[in-house]
Amino acid sequence: MNPHDAAYALAKALRESPEFREMKEAQEAVKADVSAKEMLLDFRKEQFEMHKQQLSGIEVSQEQKEKIEKLFEVVNMNTLVKKLLNAEYKVSVILQDIQKIIAEANREIYDEELINTAEDLFGEQQQYEQ
Protein backbone atom coordinates (compact mmCIF):
# COMPACT_ATOMS: atom_id res chain seq x y z
CA MET A 1 0.00 0.00 0.00
CA ASN A 2 1.19 3.49 -0.84
CA PRO A 3 2.18 5.34 2.38
CA HIS A 4 0.22 8.45 1.33
CA ASP A 5 -2.92 6.38 0.76
CA ALA A 6 -2.39 4.72 4.14
CA ALA A 7 -2.04 8.14 5.79
CA TYR A 8 -5.30 9.34 4.23
CA ALA A 9 -6.99 6.11 5.31
CA LEU A 10 -5.64 6.61 8.83
CA ALA A 11 -6.92 10.20 8.92
CA LYS A 12 -10.35 8.99 7.81
CA ALA A 13 -10.34 6.23 10.42
CA LEU A 14 -9.40 8.74 13.10
CA ARG A 15 -12.19 11.13 12.08
CA GLU A 16 -14.71 8.28 12.17
CA SER A 17 -13.51 6.74 15.43
CA PRO A 18 -15.77 6.88 18.49
CA GLU A 19 -13.01 8.63 20.44
CA PHE A 20 -12.71 11.48 17.94
CA ARG A 21 -16.47 11.84 17.64
CA GLU A 22 -16.77 11.91 21.43
CA MET A 23 -14.13 14.61 21.59
CA LYS A 24 -15.83 16.75 18.92
CA GLU A 25 -19.17 16.45 20.73
CA ALA A 26 -17.55 17.33 24.06
CA GLN A 27 -15.87 20.36 22.48
CA GLU A 28 -19.17 21.59 21.09
CA ALA A 29 -20.86 21.15 24.47
CA VAL A 30 -18.14 23.15 26.25
CA LYS A 31 -18.23 25.89 23.61
CA ALA A 32 -22.00 26.16 24.06
CA ASP A 33 -21.68 26.69 27.83
CA VAL A 34 -20.03 30.06 28.53
CA SER A 35 -19.02 29.27 32.12
CA ALA A 36 -17.57 25.86 31.18
CA LYS A 37 -15.65 27.45 28.31
CA GLU A 38 -14.23 30.22 30.51
CA MET A 39 -13.29 27.73 33.22
CA LEU A 40 -11.45 25.54 30.72
CA LEU A 41 -9.67 28.46 29.09
CA ASP A 42 -8.55 29.84 32.46
CA PHE A 43 -7.22 26.43 33.45
CA ARG A 44 -5.36 26.02 30.17
CA LYS A 45 -3.91 29.52 30.46
CA GLU A 46 -2.47 28.64 33.88
CA GLN A 47 -1.14 25.34 32.52
CA PHE A 48 0.48 27.14 29.60
CA GLU A 49 2.10 29.74 31.82
CA MET A 50 3.54 27.05 34.09
CA HIS A 51 4.79 25.05 31.12
CA LYS A 52 6.37 28.17 29.58
CA GLN A 53 8.09 28.85 32.88
CA GLN A 54 9.45 25.29 33.00
CA LEU A 55 10.75 25.58 29.44
CA SER A 56 12.51 28.81 30.39
CA GLY A 57 14.35 26.91 33.10
CA ILE A 58 12.53 28.64 35.92
CA GLU A 59 11.55 26.30 38.71
CA VAL A 60 7.84 26.00 39.40
CA SER A 61 7.04 26.82 43.02
CA GLN A 62 5.05 24.52 45.26
CA GLU A 63 2.37 27.22 45.42
CA GLN A 64 2.02 27.21 41.64
CA LYS A 65 1.76 23.42 41.58
CA GLU A 66 -0.90 23.49 44.26
CA LYS A 67 -2.80 26.21 42.39
CA ILE A 68 -2.88 24.08 39.22
CA GLU A 69 -3.98 21.03 41.20
CA LYS A 70 -6.81 22.98 42.82
CA LEU A 71 -7.85 24.43 39.46
CA PHE A 72 -7.88 20.93 38.02
CA GLU A 73 -10.13 19.73 40.84
CA VAL A 74 -12.52 22.63 40.25
CA VAL A 75 -12.50 22.12 36.47
CA ASN A 76 -13.20 18.43 36.94
CA MET A 77 -16.35 19.23 38.90
CA ASN A 78 -17.89 20.64 35.73
CA THR A 79 -19.26 17.59 33.91
CA LEU A 80 -18.90 19.15 30.45
CA VAL A 81 -15.24 20.05 30.96
CA LYS A 82 -14.51 16.72 32.62
CA LYS A 83 -16.02 14.87 29.67
CA LEU A 84 -13.88 16.92 27.27
CA LEU A 85 -10.67 16.33 29.22
CA ASN A 86 -11.39 12.59 29.32
CA ALA A 87 -12.10 12.54 25.60
CA GLU A 88 -8.89 14.47 24.88
CA TYR A 89 -6.96 11.94 26.95
CA LYS A 90 -8.41 9.01 24.97
CA VAL A 91 -7.49 10.68 21.68
CA SER A 92 -3.98 11.48 22.91
CA VAL A 93 -3.45 7.80 23.80
CA ILE A 94 -4.44 6.79 20.27
CA LEU A 95 -2.12 9.40 18.74
CA GLN A 96 0.77 8.33 20.98
CA ASP A 97 0.25 4.71 19.96
CA ILE A 98 0.31 5.72 16.30
CA GLN A 99 3.51 7.71 16.84
CA LYS A 100 5.14 4.67 18.49
CA ILE A 101 4.20 2.49 15.53
CA ILE A 102 5.67 5.01 13.07
CA ALA A 103 8.81 5.38 15.21
CA GLU A 104 9.29 1.61 15.09
CA ALA A 105 9.14 1.72 11.29
CA ASN A 106 11.66 4.58 11.28
CA ARG A 107 14.06 2.54 13.38
CA GLU A 108 13.85 -0.24 10.80
CA ILE A 109 14.39 2.16 7.91
CA TYR A 110 17.34 4.17 9.22
CA ASP A 111 20.65 2.48 9.92
CA GLU A 112 22.05 4.06 13.08
CA GLU A 113 25.62 3.47 11.90
CA LEU A 114 25.00 5.74 8.94
CA ILE A 115 23.27 8.56 10.78
CA ASN A 116 24.81 11.02 13.22
CA THR A 117 22.66 11.59 16.25
CA ALA A 118 22.12 15.13 17.45
CA GLU A 119 24.31 14.35 20.44
CA ASP A 120 27.14 13.19 18.18
CA LEU A 121 26.85 16.31 16.06
CA PHE A 122 26.70 18.60 19.07
CA GLY A 123 29.73 16.88 20.63
CA GLU A 124 31.70 17.28 17.40
CA GLN A 125 30.68 20.94 17.15
CA GLN A 126 31.99 21.60 20.66
CA GLN A 127 35.31 19.94 19.76
CA TYR A 128 35.71 22.29 16.79
CA GLU A 129 34.92 25.34 18.91
CA GLN A 130 37.61 24.58 21.48
C-alpha positions in Angstrom: 0.0 0.0 0.0 1.2 3.5 -0.8 2.2 5.3 2.4 0.2 8.5 1.3 -2.9 6.4 0.8 -2.4 4.7 4.1 -2.0 8.1 5.8 -5.3 9.3 4.2 -7.0 6.1 5.3 -5.6 6.6 8.8 -6.9 10.2 8.9 -10.3 9.0 7.8 -10.3 6.2 10.4 -9.4 8.7 13.1 -12.2 11.1 12.1 -14.7 8.3 12.2 -13.5 6.7 15.4 -15.8 6.9 18.5 -13.0 8.6 20.4 -12.7 11.5 17.9 -16.5 11.8 17.6 -16.8 11.9 21.4 -14.1 14.6 21.6 -15.8 16.8 18.9 -19.2 16.5 20.7 -17.6 17.3 24.1 -15.9 20.4 22.5 -19.2 21.6 21.1 -20.9 21.1 24.5 -18.1 23.1 26.2 -18.2 25.9 23.6 -22.0 26.2 24.1 -21.7 26.7 27.8 -20.0 30.1 28.5 -19.0 29.3 32.1 -17.6 25.9 31.2 -15.6 27.4 28.3 -14.2 30.2 30.5 -13.3 27.7 33.2 -11.4 25.5 30.7 -9.7 28.5 29.1 -8.6 29.8 32.5 -7.2 26.4 33.4 -5.4 26.0 30.2 -3.9 29.5 30.5 -2.5 28.6 33.9 -1.1 25.3 32.5 0.5 27.1 29.6 2.1 29.7 31.8 3.5 27.1 34.1 4.8 25.0 31.1 6.4 28.2 29.6 8.1 28.9 32.9 9.5 25.3 33.0 10.7 25.6 29.4 12.5 28.8 30.4 14.4 26.9 33.1 12.5 28.6 35.9 11.5 26.3 38.7 7.8 26.0 39.4 7.0 26.8 43.0 5.0 24.5 45.3 2.4 27.2 45.4 2.0 27.2 41.6 1.8 23.4 41.6 -0.9 23.5 44.3 -2.8 26.2 42.4 -2.9 24.1 39.2 -4.0 21.0 41.2 -6.8 23.0 42.8 -7.8 24.4 39.5 -7.9 20.9 38.0 -10.1 19.7 40.8 -12.5 22.6 40.2 -12.5 22.1 36.5 -13.2 18.4 36.9 -16.3 19.2 38.9 -17.9 20.6 35.7 -19.3 17.6 33.9 -18.9 19.1 30.4 -15.2 20.1 31.0 -14.5 16.7 32.6 -16.0 14.9 29.7 -13.9 16.9 27.3 -10.7 16.3 29.2 -11.4 12.6 29.3 -12.1 12.5 25.6 -8.9 14.5 24.9 -7.0 11.9 27.0 -8.4 9.0 25.0 -7.5 10.7 21.7 -4.0 11.5 22.9 -3.4 7.8 23.8 -4.4 6.8 20.3 -2.1 9.4 18.7 0.8 8.3 21.0 0.2 4.7 20.0 0.3 5.7 16.3 3.5 7.7 16.8 5.1 4.7 18.5 4.2 2.5 15.5 5.7 5.0 13.1 8.8 5.4 15.2 9.3 1.6 15.1 9.1 1.7 11.3 11.7 4.6 11.3 14.1 2.5 13.4 13.9 -0.2 10.8 14.4 2.2 7.9 17.3 4.2 9.2 20.7 2.5 9.9 22.0 4.1 13.1 25.6 3.5 11.9 25.0 5.7 8.9 23.3 8.6 10.8 24.8 11.0 13.2 22.7 11.6 16.2 22.1 15.1 17.5 24.3 14.4 20.4 27.1 13.2 18.2 26.8 16.3 16.1 26.7 18.6 19.1 29.7 16.9 20.6 31.7 17.3 17.4 30.7 20.9 17.2 32.0 21.6 20.7 35.3 19.9 19.8 35.7 22.3 16.8 34.9 25.3 18.9 37.6 24.6 21.5 
